[in-house]
Amino acid sequence: MVKDYSNVIKKIDSIASKIYDDLQKPEIPYLNLPTRSKSNIQFDEKLNVWKYGSNQIERSAKSLDGAMMLLRTMYMVDFIKQMIKVKKSSTLREMYYISEGWDLGKFHSQNESNLLAEDLEVITSCMREDFKLRPEEDGARVIGNLTIEELTRNNRKKKIHCQDDVGDSGYTIPYNVESEKINFKSIDADFIIAIETGGMFDRLVENRFDTSYRAILVHLKGQPARSTRRFIKRMNEESNIPVVVFTDCDPWSFRIFASLSYGAIKTAHISEYLATPSSQFLGVTPSDIENYKLPTDVLSREDIKSLKSELTDPRFQDQFWKNEIKLQLKLGKKSEQQALAKYGLDYVTDTYLPEKLTEMGMIKK
């Protein structure tokens, strides 16, 4: 299926038209954007995710910085249109270097160009993938009783079974996981387990946890790429299969869960496409540190600061998170998934996960 980009072009054209109309009036050109901060996210009851609220900032040519950003916006809009026209795509890194040819419009850092690409997403309600922009990295790895039909580079549809047709590293999630690229032909599993670290993913694969417990294993590679989050959401919604998230026990890992389940602050404008609200946190929890007597490390100053920040984060306001975060601050400790190896290489698959998943109702006694 070939994607229709006409609506995308219409939306980015409207940005240029807005700036042109301002100059014709004459009026100082400006664009309004939601404030992208923790204080400006609110729960959308209809979508069941966290989205940006009503607070806005103005990008205006009243200041030199604002005028430069509007200039770069025009260059980027034109660049996107050209890519769509010639059926090419660009990495975010390539676009940053291409801006070297934009004279005064060139970026000073890639962070600037990345943020502007996100601004365009916010303004147009499109996703970065609609602009033919892609990250440097692909998504993560998947193993399980799942058959995917993927459109190859030769424009042929190929079926891939994510157990029989892959090696131990699994199926690699591409950067584009929309229906024009991949489709799920069959999923025969009881739950999806999203795993933070590569070491733990490999442990579950080696111990054949996917076959023993009818699970689909997804390696998140730390903070999951957008394609990984989108892939999990599609599996969850299209096959009505529950998702559990298995991470380390530290504030950064809690945010991994938050981005997958509630929506990340940075991408709150597209939370409905990326977040899986029904996903559940499996562990490792601060309570697990006590209950399983896990090896630990001392919380750093930055860890403590981040945990205290999470206590005021609207995504962590239910009692479970408040209790666990307060407990971790009291303990002053953090722990890793692989700390479970204290009890042996098979402990995580033979004891820890079965106990946890049984409590959650994912595994029947």
Contacts in CASP RR format, 6 or more apart in sequence:
PFRMAT RR
TARGET T0000
AUTHOR 0000-0000-0000
METHOD contacts of the structure
MODEL  1
MVKDYSNVIKKIDSIASKIYDDLQKPEIPYLNLPTRSKSNIQFDEKLNVW
KYGSNQIERSAKSLDGAMMLLRTMYMVDFIKQMIKVKKSSTLREMYYISE
GWDLGKFHSQNESNLLAEDLEVITSCMREDFKLRPEEDGARVIGNLTIEE
LTRNNRKKKIHCQDDVGDSGYTIPYNVESEKINFKSIDADFIIAIETGGM
FDRLVENRFDTSYRAILVHLKGQPARSTRRFIKRMNEESNIPVVVFTDCD
PWSFRIFASLSYGAIKTAHISEYLATPSSQFLGVTPSDIENYKLPTDVLS
REDIKSLKSELTDPRFQDQFWKNEIKLQLKLGKKSEQQALAKYGLDYVTD
TYLPEKLTEMGMIKK
1 179 0 8 1.000
1 180 0 8 1.000
2 180 0 8 1.000
3 178 0 8 1.000
3 180 0 8 1.000
5 84 0 8 1.000
5 130 0 8 1.000
8 84 0 8 1.000
8 124 0 8 1.000
8 126 0 8 1.000
8 130 0 8 1.000
8 131 0 8 1.000
9 81 0 8 1.000
9 84 0 8 1.000
11 124 0 8 1.000
11 125 0 8 1.000
11 126 0 8 1.000
12 77 0 8 1.000
12 80 0 8 1.000
12 81 0 8 1.000
12 120 0 8 1.000
12 124 0 8 1.000
12 131 0 8 1.000
13 77 0 8 1.000
13 81 0 8 1.000
14 124 0 8 1.000
15 31 0 8 1.000
15 73 0 8 1.000
15 77 0 8 1.000
15 120 0 8 1.000
15 123 0 8 1.000
15 124 0 8 1.000
16 74 0 8 1.000
16 77 0 8 1.000
18 29 0 8 1.000
18 31 0 8 1.000
19 29 0 8 1.000
19 31 0 8 1.000
19 70 0 8 1.000
19 73 0 8 1.000
19 74 0 8 1.000
22 28 0 8 1.000
22 29 0 8 1.000
22 30 0 8 1.000
23 29 0 8 1.000
28 60 0 8 1.000
28 61 0 8 1.000
28 62 0 8 1.000
29 60 0 8 1.000
29 61 0 8 1.000
29 67 0 8 1.000
29 70 0 8 1.000
30 58 0 8 1.000
30 59 0 8 1.000
30 60 0 8 1.000
30 61 0 8 1.000
30 62 0 8 1.000
30 70 0 8 1.000
31 58 0 8 1.000
31 59 0 8 1.000
31 70 0 8 1.000
31 73 0 8 1.000
31 119 0 8 1.000
31 123 0 8 1.000
32 56 0 8 1.000
32 57 0 8 1.000
32 58 0 8 1.000
32 59 0 8 1.000
33 56 0 8 1.000
33 57 0 8 1.000
33 58 0 8 1.000
33 59 0 8 1.000
33 119 0 8 1.000
33 122 0 8 1.000
33 123 0 8 1.000
34 40 0 8 1.000
34 52 0 8 1.000
34 53 0 8 1.000
34 54 0 8 1.000
34 55 0 8 1.000
34 56 0 8 1.000
34 57 0 8 1.000
34 122 0 8 1.000
34 269 0 8 1.000
35 52 0 8 1.000
35 53 0 8 1.000
35 55 0 8 1.000
35 56 0 8 1.000
35 57 0 8 1.000
36 52 0 8 1.000
36 118 0 8 1.000
36 122 0 8 1.000
36 265 0 8 1.000
36 266 0 8 1.000
36 268 0 8 1.000
37 265 0 8 1.000
38 265 0 8 1.000
38 309 0 8 1.000
38 312 0 8 1.000
38 313 0 8 1.000
38 314 0 8 1.000
39 55 0 8 1.000
40 52 0 8 1.000
40 53 0 8 1.000
40 54 0 8 1.000
40 55 0 8 1.000
41 50 0 8 1.000
41 51 0 8 1.000
41 52 0 8 1.000
41 53 0 8 1.000
41 265 0 8 1.000
41 268 0 8 1.000
41 314 0 8 1.000
41 315 0 8 1.000
42 50 0 8 1.000
42 51 0 8 1.000
42 52 0 8 1.000
42 53 0 8 1.000
42 314 0 8 1.000
43 49 0 8 1.000
43 50 0 8 1.000
43 51 0 8 1.000
43 314 0 8 1.000
44 50 0 8 1.000
44 51 0 8 1.000
44 271 0 8 1.000
44 272 0 8 1.000
47 271 0 8 1.000
47 272 0 8 1.000
48 277 0 8 1.000
49 262 0 8 1.000
49 263 0 8 1.000
49 271 0 8 1.000
49 272 0 8 1.000
49 275 0 8 1.000
49 277 0 8 1.000
50 262 0 8 1.000
50 263 0 8 1.000
50 265 0 8 1.000
50 268 0 8 1.000
50 271 0 8 1.000
50 275 0 8 1.000
50 314 0 8 1.000
50 315 0 8 1.000
51 268 0 8 1.000
51 269 0 8 1.000
51 271 0 8 1.000
51 272 0 8 1.000
52 122 0 8 1.000
52 268 0 8 1.000
52 269 0 8 1.000
59 66 0 8 1.000
59 69 0 8 1.000
59 70 0 8 1.000
59 73 0 8 1.000
59 119 0 8 1.000
60 66 0 8 1.000
61 67 0 8 1.000
61 70 0 8 1.000
68 104 0 8 1.000
68 105 0 8 1.000
69 116 0 8 1.000
71 104 0 8 1.000
71 105 0 8 1.000
72 99 0 8 1.000
72 102 0 8 1.000
72 105 0 8 1.000
72 106 0 8 1.000
72 107 0 8 1.000
72 112 0 8 1.000
72 113 0 8 1.000
72 116 0 8 1.000
73 116 0 8 1.000
73 119 0 8 1.000
73 120 0 8 1.000
75 99 0 8 1.000
75 102 0 8 1.000
75 105 0 8 1.000
76 95 0 8 1.000
76 113 0 8 1.000
76 116 0 8 1.000
76 117 0 8 1.000
76 120 0 8 1.000
77 120 0 8 1.000
79 90 0 8 1.000
79 95 0 8 1.000
79 98 0 8 1.000
80 120 0 8 1.000
80 131 0 8 1.000
80 132 0 8 1.000
80 133 0 8 1.000
83 89 0 8 1.000
83 90 0 8 1.000
83 131 0 8 1.000
83 132 0 8 1.000
84 131 0 8 1.000
84 132 0 8 1.000
88 132 0 8 1.000
89 132 0 8 1.000
89 133 0 8 1.000
89 134 0 8 1.000
90 98 0 8 1.000
90 132 0 8 1.000
90 133 0 8 1.000
90 134 0 8 1.000
91 133 0 8 1.000
91 134 0 8 1.000
91 135 0 8 1.000
91 136 0 8 1.000
92 110 0 8 1.000
92 113 0 8 1.000
92 114 0 8 1.000
92 117 0 8 1.000
92 133 0 8 1.000
92 134 0 8 1.000
92 135 0 8 1.000
92 136 0 8 1.000
93 110 0 8 1.000
93 136 0 8 1.000
95 113 0 8 1.000
95 117 0 8 1.000
95 133 0 8 1.000
96 107 0 8 1.000
96 109 0 8 1.000
96 110 0 8 1.000
96 113 0 8 1.000
96 114 0 8 1.000
99 105 0 8 1.000
99 106 0 8 1.000
99 107 0 8 1.000
99 113 0 8 1.000
100 106 0 8 1.000
107 113 0 8 1.000
107 116 0 8 1.000
117 128 0 8 1.000
117 131 0 8 1.000
117 133 0 8 1.000
118 128 0 8 1.000
118 266 0 8 1.000
118 267 0 8 1.000
118 269 0 8 1.000
120 126 0 8 1.000
120 131 0 8 1.000
121 127 0 8 1.000
121 128 0 8 1.000
121 131 0 8 1.000
121 269 0 8 1.000
121 270 0 8 1.000
122 269 0 8 1.000
125 269 0 8 1.000
127 270 0 8 1.000
127 273 0 8 1.000
128 134 0 8 1.000
128 226 0 8 1.000
129 175 0 8 1.000
129 176 0 8 1.000
129 178 0 8 1.000
134 175 0 8 1.000
134 176 0 8 1.000
135 175 0 8 1.000
135 225 0 8 1.000
135 226 0 8 1.000
135 227 0 8 1.000
137 175 0 8 1.000
137 221 0 8 1.000
137 225 0 8 1.000
138 172 0 8 1.000
138 173 0 8 1.000
138 174 0 8 1.000
138 175 0 8 1.000
138 225 0 8 1.000
138 227 0 8 1.000
139 172 0 8 1.000
139 173 0 8 1.000
139 174 0 8 1.000
139 175 0 8 1.000
139 221 0 8 1.000
139 224 0 8 1.000
139 225 0 8 1.000
139 227 0 8 1.000
139 228 0 8 1.000
139 231 0 8 1.000
140 172 0 8 1.000
140 173 0 8 1.000
140 218 0 8 1.000
140 219 0 8 1.000
140 220 0 8 1.000
140 221 0 8 1.000
140 224 0 8 1.000
140 225 0 8 1.000
140 228 0 8 1.000
141 169 0 8 1.000
141 170 0 8 1.000
141 171 0 8 1.000
141 172 0 8 1.000
141 173 0 8 1.000
141 201 0 8 1.000
141 218 0 8 1.000
141 219 0 8 1.000
141 221 0 8 1.000
142 162 0 8 1.000
142 170 0 8 1.000
142 171 0 8 1.000
142 172 0 8 1.000
142 173 0 8 1.000
142 216 0 8 1.000
142 217 0 8 1.000
142 218 0 8 1.000
142 219 0 8 1.000
142 231 0 8 1.000
143 162 0 8 1.000
143 163 0 8 1.000
143 166 0 8 1.000
143 170 0 8 1.000
143 171 0 8 1.000
143 205 0 8 1.000
143 210 0 8 1.000
143 216 0 8 1.000
143 217 0 8 1.000
144 162 0 8 1.000
144 163 0 8 1.000
144 189 0 8 1.000
144 210 0 8 1.000
144 211 0 8 1.000
144 215 0 8 1.000
144 216 0 8 1.000
144 217 0 8 1.000
145 161 0 8 1.000
145 162 0 8 1.000
145 163 0 8 1.000
145 187 0 8 1.000
145 188 0 8 1.000
145 189 0 8 1.000
145 210 0 8 1.000
145 211 0 8 1.000
145 214 0 8 1.000
145 216 0 8 1.000
146 161 0 8 1.000
146 162 0 8 1.000
146 163 0 8 1.000
146 171 0 8 1.000
146 184 0 8 1.000
146 186 0 8 1.000
146 187 0 8 1.000
146 188 0 8 1.000
146 189 0 8 1.000
146 216 0 8 1.000
146 235 0 8 1.000
147 159 0 8 1.000
147 160 0 8 1.000
147 161 0 8 1.000
147 162 0 8 1.000
147 184 0 8 1.000
147 185 0 8 1.000
147 186 0 8 1.000
147 187 0 8 1.000
148 159 0 8 1.000
148 160 0 8 1.000
148 162 0 8 1.000
148 171 0 8 1.000
148 182 0 8 1.000
148 183 0 8 1.000
148 184 0 8 1.000
148 185 0 8 1.000
149 157 0 8 1.000
149 158 0 8 1.000
149 159 0 8 1.000
149 160 0 8 1.000
149 182 0 8 1.000
149 183 0 8 1.000
149 184 0 8 1.000
149 185 0 8 1.000
150 157 0 8 1.000
150 158 0 8 1.000
150 160 0 8 1.000
150 174 0 8 1.000
150 181 0 8 1.000
150 182 0 8 1.000
151 157 0 8 1.000
151 158 0 8 1.000
151 180 0 8 1.000
151 181 0 8 1.000
151 182 0 8 1.000
152 158 0 8 1.000
159 185 0 8 1.000
160 166 0 8 1.000
160 171 0 8 1.000
162 170 0 8 1.000
162 171 0 8 1.000
162 216 0 8 1.000
163 210 0 8 1.000
163 211 0 8 1.000
165 171 0 8 1.000
168 202 0 8 1.000
168 205 0 8 1.000
168 206 0 8 1.000
170 205 0 8 1.000
173 225 0 8 1.000
173 227 0 8 1.000
173 228 0 8 1.000
173 231 0 8 1.000
174 181 0 8 1.000
174 182 0 8 1.000
174 227 0 8 1.000
175 225 0 8 1.000
175 227 0 8 1.000
176 182 0 8 1.000
176 227 0 8 1.000
177 227 0 8 1.000
177 230 0 8 1.000
177 231 0 8 1.000
177 234 0 8 1.000
178 230 0 8 1.000
184 234 0 8 1.000
184 235 0 8 1.000
184 238 0 8 1.000
184 239 0 8 1.000
187 216 0 8 1.000
187 235 0 8 1.000
187 239 0 8 1.000
187 241 0 8 1.000
188 214 0 8 1.000
189 210 0 8 1.000
189 214 0 8 1.000
189 215 0 8 1.000
189 216 0 8 1.000
189 241 0 8 1.000
190 213 0 8 1.000
190 214 0 8 1.000
190 215 0 8 1.000
190 241 0 8 1.000
190 242 0 8 1.000
190 362 0 8 1.000
190 363 0 8 1.000
191 214 0 8 1.000
191 215 0 8 1.000
191 216 0 8 1.000
191 241 0 8 1.000
191 242 0 8 1.000
191 243 0 8 1.000
191 244 0 8 1.000
191 357 0 8 1.000
191 362 0 8 1.000
192 215 0 8 1.000
192 216 0 8 1.000
192 218 0 8 1.000
192 232 0 8 1.000
192 235 0 8 1.000
192 236 0 8 1.000
192 241 0 8 1.000
192 242 0 8 1.000
192 243 0 8 1.000
192 244 0 8 1.000
193 204 0 8 1.000
193 209 0 8 1.000
193 215 0 8 1.000
193 216 0 8 1.000
193 217 0 8 1.000
193 218 0 8 1.000
193 243 0 8 1.000
193 244 0 8 1.000
193 245 0 8 1.000
193 246 0 8 1.000
193 282 0 8 1.000
193 353 0 8 1.000
194 218 0 8 1.000
194 220 0 8 1.000
194 224 0 8 1.000
194 232 0 8 1.000
194 243 0 8 1.000
194 244 0 8 1.000
194 245 0 8 1.000
194 246 0 8 1.000
194 260 0 8 1.000
194 279 0 8 1.000
195 201 0 8 1.000
195 204 0 8 1.000
195 217 0 8 1.000
195 218 0 8 1.000
195 219 0 8 1.000
195 220 0 8 1.000
195 246 0 8 1.000
195 247 0 8 1.000
195 337 0 8 1.000
196 220 0 8 1.000
196 222 0 8 1.000
196 246 0 8 1.000
196 247 0 8 1.000
196 248 0 8 1.000
196 253 0 8 1.000
196 256 0 8 1.000
196 337 0 8 1.000
197 219 0 8 1.000
197 222 0 8 1.000
197 248 0 8 1.000
197 336 0 8 1.000
197 337 0 8 1.000
197 338 0 8 1.000
198 219 0 8 1.000
198 221 0 8 1.000
199 337 0 8 1.000
199 338 0 8 1.000
200 246 0 8 1.000
200 337 0 8 1.000
200 338 0 8 1.000
200 348 0 8 1.000
201 217 0 8 1.000
201 219 0 8 1.000
203 338 0 8 1.000
203 345 0 8 1.000
203 348 0 8 1.000
203 349 0 8 1.000
204 210 0 8 1.000
204 215 0 8 1.000
204 217 0 8 1.000
204 348 0 8 1.000
204 349 0 8 1.000
204 353 0 8 1.000
205 217 0 8 1.000
207 345 0 8 1.000
207 346 0 8 1.000
207 348 0 8 1.000
207 349 0 8 1.000
209 215 0 8 1.000
209 217 0 8 1.000
209 349 0 8 1.000
209 353 0 8 1.000
210 216 0 8 1.000
210 217 0 8 1.000
212 349 0 8 1.000
213 353 0 8 1.000
213 354 0 8 1.000
213 357 0 8 1.000
213 363 0 8 1.000
216 235 0 8 1.000
216 241 0 8 1.000
218 228 0 8 1.000
218 231 0 8 1.000
218 232 0 8 1.000
220 228 0 8 1.000
220 247 0 8 1.000
220 256 0 8 1.000
220 260 0 8 1.000
221 228 0 8 1.000
222 256 0 8 1.000
223 252 0 8 1.000
223 255 0 8 1.000
223 256 0 8 1.000
223 259 0 8 1.000
224 232 0 8 1.000
224 256 0 8 1.000
224 259 0 8 1.000
224 260 0 8 1.000
226 267 0 8 1.000
226 274 0 8 1.000
229 259 0 8 1.000
229 260 0 8 1.000
229 274 0 8 1.000
229 275 0 8 1.000
229 276 0 8 1.000
230 273 0 8 1.000
230 274 0 8 1.000
232 243 0 8 1.000
232 260 0 8 1.000
232 276 0 8 1.000
232 279 0 8 1.000
233 273 0 8 1.000
233 274 0 8 1.000
233 275 0 8 1.000
233 276 0 8 1.000
235 241 0 8 1.000
235 243 0 8 1.000
236 242 0 8 1.000
236 243 0 8 1.000
236 276 0 8 1.000
236 278 0 8 1.000
236 279 0 8 1.000
237 276 0 8 1.000
242 278 0 8 1.000
242 279 0 8 1.000
242 280 0 8 1.000
242 362 0 8 1.000
243 260 0 8 1.000
243 276 0 8 1.000
243 278 0 8 1.000
243 279 0 8 1.000
243 280 0 8 1.000
244 279 0 8 1.000
244 280 0 8 1.000
244 281 0 8 1.000
244 282 0 8 1.000
244 357 0 8 1.000
244 360 0 8 1.000
244 362 0 8 1.000
245 256 0 8 1.000
245 257 0 8 1.000
245 260 0 8 1.000
245 261 0 8 1.000
245 279 0 8 1.000
245 280 0 8 1.000
245 281 0 8 1.000
245 282 0 8 1.000
245 283 0 8 1.000
246 282 0 8 1.000
246 283 0 8 1.000
246 284 0 8 1.000
246 337 0 8 1.000
246 353 0 8 1.000
247 253 0 8 1.000
247 254 0 8 1.000
247 256 0 8 1.000
247 257 0 8 1.000
247 281 0 8 1.000
247 283 0 8 1.000
247 284 0 8 1.000
247 337 0 8 1.000
248 284 0 8 1.000
248 334 0 8 1.000
248 335 0 8 1.000
248 336 0 8 1.000
248 337 0 8 1.000
249 283 0 8 1.000
249 284 0 8 1.000
249 285 0 8 1.000
249 286 0 8 1.000
249 288 0 8 1.000
249 289 0 8 1.000
249 294 0 8 1.000
249 328 0 8 1.000
249 334 0 8 1.000
249 335 0 8 1.000
249 336 0 8 1.000
250 299 0 8 1.000
250 303 0 8 1.000
250 334 0 8 1.000
250 335 0 8 1.000
251 303 0 8 1.000
251 306 0 8 1.000
251 307 0 8 1.000
251 309 0 8 1.000
251 310 0 8 1.000
251 325 0 8 1.000
252 306 0 8 1.000
253 284 0 8 1.000
254 310 0 8 1.000
254 316 0 8 1.000
254 321 0 8 1.000
254 325 0 8 1.000
255 264 0 8 1.000
255 306 0 8 1.000
255 310 0 8 1.000
257 279 0 8 1.000
257 281 0 8 1.000
258 264 0 8 1.000
258 313 0 8 1.000
258 315 0 8 1.000
258 316 0 8 1.000
259 267 0 8 1.000
259 274 0 8 1.000
259 275 0 8 1.000
260 275 0 8 1.000
260 276 0 8 1.000
260 279 0 8 1.000
261 275 0 8 1.000
261 276 0 8 1.000
261 277 0 8 1.000
261 279 0 8 1.000
261 280 0 8 1.000
261 281 0 8 1.000
262 271 0 8 1.000
262 275 0 8 1.000
262 277 0 8 1.000
262 315 0 8 1.000
263 271 0 8 1.000
263 274 0 8 1.000
263 275 0 8 1.000
263 315 0 8 1.000
264 271 0 8 1.000
264 274 0 8 1.000
267 274 0 8 1.000
280 360 0 8 1.000
281 320 0 8 1.000
282 353 0 8 1.000
282 356 0 8 1.000
282 357 0 8 1.000
282 360 0 8 1.000
283 356 0 8 1.000
284 294 0 8 1.000
284 335 0 8 1.000
284 336 0 8 1.000
284 337 0 8 1.000
284 339 0 8 1.000
284 340 0 8 1.000
285 324 0 8 1.000
286 324 0 8 1.000
286 325 0 8 1.000
286 327 0 8 1.000
286 328 0 8 1.000
286 331 0 8 1.000
286 333 0 8 1.000
287 324 0 8 1.000
287 327 0 8 1.000
288 294 0 8 1.000
288 335 0 8 1.000
289 296 0 8 1.000
289 328 0 8 1.000
289 331 0 8 1.000
289 333 0 8 1.000
289 335 0 8 1.000
290 327 0 8 1.000
290 331 0 8 1.000
292 340 0 8 1.000
292 352 0 8 1.000
294 335 0 8 1.000
294 339 0 8 1.000
294 340 0 8 1.000
294 342 0 8 1.000
295 335 0 8 1.000
295 339 0 8 1.000
295 342 0 8 1.000
296 331 0 8 1.000
296 333 0 8 1.000
296 334 0 8 1.000
296 335 0 8 1.000
296 339 0 8 1.000
297 333 0 8 1.000
297 334 0 8 1.000
297 335 0 8 1.000
298 332 0 8 1.000
298 333 0 8 1.000
298 334 0 8 1.000
299 307 0 8 1.000
299 328 0 8 1.000
299 329 0 8 1.000
299 332 0 8 1.000
299 333 0 8 1.000
299 334 0 8 1.000
303 334 0 8 1.000
304 329 0 8 1.000
304 332 0 8 1.000
307 325 0 8 1.000
307 328 0 8 1.000
307 329 0 8 1.000
308 329 0 8 1.000
310 316 0 8 1.000
310 321 0 8 1.000
310 325 0 8 1.000
311 322 0 8 1.000
311 325 0 8 1.000
311 326 0 8 1.000
316 322 0 8 1.000
316 325 0 8 1.000
328 334 0 8 1.000
337 348 0 8 1.000
340 347 0 8 1.000
340 348 0 8 1.000
340 352 0 8 1.000
341 347 0 8 1.000
341 348 0 8 1.000
343 351 0 8 1.000
354 363 0 8 1.000
357 363 0 8 1.000
358 364 0 8 1.000
358 365 0 8 1.000
END
